[in-house]
């Protein structure tokens, strides 16, 4: 039993001596390394640590998925046309006839509009059945007085009469003429046509002497959005 204890003590002391010897050997090896070898060892340890961190980060980042939707909306065309006055007295007819200058307001959310004008003869006592009238001067056309717009597509500011037409009223049918279509382009900012338009037209006398009284006819401005 004493011998066993002694052997165990010798084994432990031997192991201790071996550990101490290994520790001293490691310290001696560290001391005998060149500065470059010591720097390389530290860099190697640092790179190993970075590799561990990078692996952890790579495992923790998940792929990103996305979805895309295209959204469309629409604004409907808006258009209103109204004369400054519903009934206009253009005065006394001269020996050569009479002209009229009629302003209209146009409100559109488009910057281009098409217009046409229909003008009737002026009938005595607003009675087309009697067939006594001041005839529309078709050679004159309808002059367009623009404030902040210009005729587009090479057209000019005079709309020529191109076709006869008629307007049915309770008192009878008013004959007249319709102009060509003229495209107007607004030159105001905002991409909208919001301005006044004045129409000039002329009626002539068929004879030097005509019955006295009031003569009546109609002017209609047609406007279409583009």
C-alpha positions in Angstrom: 0.0 0.0 0.0 2.9 2.4 0.8 4.5 1.4 -2.4 1.3 2.2 -4.3 1.0 5.6 -2.7 4.6 6.4 -3.5 4.0 5.4 -7.2 1.0 7.6 -7.4 2.9 10.5 -5.9 5.7 9.9 -8.3 3.2 9.9 -11.2 1.6 13.1 -10.2 5.0 14.8 -9.6 6.1 13.5 -13.0 3.0 14.9 -14.7 3.5 18.2 -12.9 7.1 18.2 -14.0 6.1 17.4 -17.6 3.5 20.3 -17.6 6.0 22.7 -16.1 8.5 21.7 -18.7 6.0 22.1 -21.5 5.0 25.5 -20.2 8.6 26.6 -20.0 9.2 25.2 -23.5 6.2 27.3 -24.9 7.4 30.4 -23.2 10.9 29.8 -24.6 9.4 29.2 -28.1 7.4 32.5 -27.8 10.5 34.3 -26.7 12.6 32.9 -29.5 10.0 33.8 -32.2 10.9 36.6 -34.5 8.6 39.7 -34.5 7.3 38.7 -37.9 6.3 35.2 -36.6 4.6 36.7 -33.6 2.7 39.2 -35.9 1.7 36.4 -38.2 0.3 34.3 -35.4 -1.8 37.2 -34.1 -3.1 37.9 -37.6 -4.0 34.2 -38.0 -5.9 34.2 -34.7 -7.7 37.4 -35.7 -8.7 36.0 -39.1 -10.1 32.9 -37.4 -12.2 35.1 -35.0 -13.4 37.2 -38.0 -14.4 34.0 -39.8 -16.5 32.9 -36.9 -18.3 36.2 -36.8 -18.8 36.3 -40.5 -20.4 32.8 -40.4 -22.7 33.9 -37.6 -23.8 37.0 -39.6 -24.2 35.0 -42.8 -26.5 32.6 -41.1 -28.6 35.4 -39.5 -29.4 37.4 -42.7 -32.4 36.1 -44.6 -33.2 36.9 -48.3 -35.6 39.9 -49.0 -38.6 39.5 -51.3 -40.7 42.3 -52.7 -43.9 42.8 -54.7 -44.7 45.7 -57.0 -48.1 47.1 -58.0 -48.7 49.7 -60.8 -51.4 52.2 -59.8 -53.4 54.0 -62.5 -55.9 56.8 -62.0 -58.0 58.8 -64.4 -59.5 62.3 -64.4 -62.6 62.6 -66.7 -62.8 65.4 -69.3 -64.6 68.5 -68.1 -66.0 71.1 -70.4 -68.4 74.0 -70.1 -69.3 76.7 -72.6 -71.5 79.7 -71.9 -72.2 83.1 -73.6 -71.7 86.3 -71.6 -75.3 87.2 -72.6 -78.2 85.0 -73.7 -79.8 87.8 -75.7 -77.8 90.4 -77.5 -79.2 93.5 -79.2 -76.7 94.4 -81.9 -78.3 97.7 -82.9 -79.7 99.3 -86.0 -78.9 97.8 -89.4 -77.0 100.0 -91.7 -77.3 100.2 -95.5 -74.7 97.4 -95.9 -75.8 95.2 -93.1 -74.8 94.6 -89.5 -72.1 92.8 -87.6 -72.0 91.2 -84.2 -69.3 90.6 -81.7 -70.3 87.8 -79.2 -68.1 86.7 -76.3 -68.1 83.2 -74.9 -66.3 81.6 -71.9 -64.7 78.2 -72.4 -63.6 76.1 -69.4 -61.9 72.9 -70.2 -59.3 70.7 -68.4 -57.7 70.0 -71.8 -55.3 72.5 -73.4 -56.7 71.8 -76.9 -60.3 72.1 -78.1 -62.1 71.9 -81.4 -64.7 74.5 -82.2 -67.4 74.9 -84.8 -69.9 77.8 -85.1 -73.4 77.7 -86.4 -75.1 81.0 -87.4 -78.6 81.5 -88.8 -80.1 84.3 -90.9 -81.9 87.0 -88.9 -85.7 86.7 -89.5 -88.3 89.5 -89.2 -90.3 89.2 -86.0 -88.6 85.9 -85.2 -90.8 84.3 -87.7 -89.0 82.0 -90.2 -92.2 81.1 -91.9 -92.6 84.6 -93.4 -89.2 84.1 -95.1 -88.1 87.8 -94.6 -84.6 87.9 -93.3 -81.2 89.5 -93.2 -79.0 87.0 -94.9 -75.8 85.7 -93.3 -72.7 86.9 -95.1 -71.1 83.6 -95.8 -68.1 85.2 -97.5 -67.1 86.9 -94.3 -66.7 83.8 -92.2 -66.5 83.9 -88.4 -63.6 85.8 -87.0 -62.1 84.3 -83.8 -60.7 86.8 -81.3 -58.4 84.8 -79.0 -56.9 86.0 -75.7 -54.4 83.2 -74.8 -54.7 80.7 -77.5 -53.7 80.2 -81.1 -55.2 78.1 -84.0 -53.3 74.8 -84.3 -52.2 72.7 -87.2 -51.6 75.6 -89.6 -55.2 77.0 -89.4 -56.0 80.7 -89.1 -58.3 82.7 -86.9 -61.1 82.9 -89.4 -63.5 79.9 -89.5 -65.0 79.6 -93.0 -68.6 78.6 -93.6 -68.6 75.1 -95.2 -72.1 73.7 -95.0 -75.7 74.9 -94.8 -77.7 73.8 -91.7 -80.9 74.6 -89.8 -82.2 75.0 -86.3 -85.6 73.8 -85.3 -87.4 76.2 -83.0 -91.1 76.3 -81.8 -91.8 79.2 -84.2 -90.2 77.5 -87.2 -87.0 76.4 -88.8 -84.1 78.9 -88.9 -81.8 78.3 -91.8 -78.1 79.1 -91.5 -74.5 77.9 -92.0 -72.0 75.9 -90.1 -68.3 76.6 -90.1 -65.3 74.4 -90.5 -63.7 72.8 -87.4 -60.9 74.8 -86.0 -58.5 73.5 -83.4 -57.4 75.9 -80.7 -54.3 75.5 -78.5 -54.0 77.3 -75.2 -50.7 78.9 -74.6 -51.3 79.3 -70.8 -49.5 77.1 -68.3 -51.4 74.3 -66.6 -52.5 72.2 -69.6 -56.0 73.6 -69.6 -58.1 75.8 -71.9 -59.8 78.4 -69.6 -60.4 81.7 -71.4 -62.8 83.8 -73.4 -63.4 83.6 -77.1 -65.2 86.3 -79.1 -67.0 85.5 -82.4 -67.4 88.1 -85.0 -69.9 87.6 -87.9 -71.9 89.7 -90.4 -75.3 89.8 -92.0 -76.1 91.7 -95.1 -79.3 93.2 -96.7 -80.7 91.6 -99.7 -82.3 94.8 -100.8 -81.9 98.5 -100.1 -85.4 98.7 -98.7 -86.5 96.1 -96.2 -89.5 96.0 -93.8 -89.0 97.7 -90.5 -89.1 95.7 -87.3 -87.0 93.4 -85.1 -85.0 90.6 -86.7 -83.9 87.6 -84.8 -81.5 84.7 -85.3 -79.2 82.4 -83.4 -75.5 81.7 -83.0 -74.3 78.4 -81.5 -70.7 77.7 -80.5 -69.8 74.0 -80.4 -66.7 73.0 -78.4 -65.2 69.6 -78.1 -62.3 68.4 -75.9 -59.2 66.9 -77.5 
